[in-house]
Amino acid sequence: MYGWIWRHLPGNVWVKAVVSLLLVLAIVFVLFQWVFPWAEPLLPFNDVTVNGGGSAG
């Protein structure tokens, strides 16, 4: 898959490297702006159960 993407990018090696970096940054931006906020309520990270039966101190 990565070879196919690399072959289809325009330019020489340096241009392909810069375009690849920009693509990765764009994907990370989309993930943090829209995908992760959408998925966060669906994940069980805030469903913590703590029993109050123990004694402290």
N, C-alpha and C positions, 0 to 999 in steps of 0.2 A: 504494500500500500504506500509506504513512504517513498519507495523508488519510483512508483507511478507519479506521485505528486512532484517529486524532484525533477523528473523528466519533462513534466508539463509546465514547469515554471519558466518564464522568459529570462533571457540574459545569460551571462557567464556565471561562474561559481560565486563571485562576490555579490552579484545582483540577486541570485537565487538565495543566498544566505540571508540577505537583508529582507527579501520578500518573505522568506520562511519565518524569520523573527517577527515581522509585522503580523503575519497570519496567526502565529502563536499568541501574541499579545492581544490581538482582536478576539480570539477565542476565549482567552482568560477574562477579558473585559466583559464579554457577553455572559459568561458563566457567573461572574460576581454581580453583574447588574440585574440579570433577569432569572437565570436558572436557579441559582442557590436561594435567593429570596422566595421564589415560588415553592421550592422543595422543602424549605426549612420547617413549615408547620406540619408537614407530613412525616417528619422524622421524630423518633421518640427520645430526643436528647433531654427534654425537660420533664419526662415522666419518671421522677426519682421517688422512691419510696424509702422512708427512714422510719424505723420502729422507735417508739419512745419508751420502751420498757426497761432500758438499762439505767444504771445510776452513774453519774459523773462526779469525779472529785472525791 
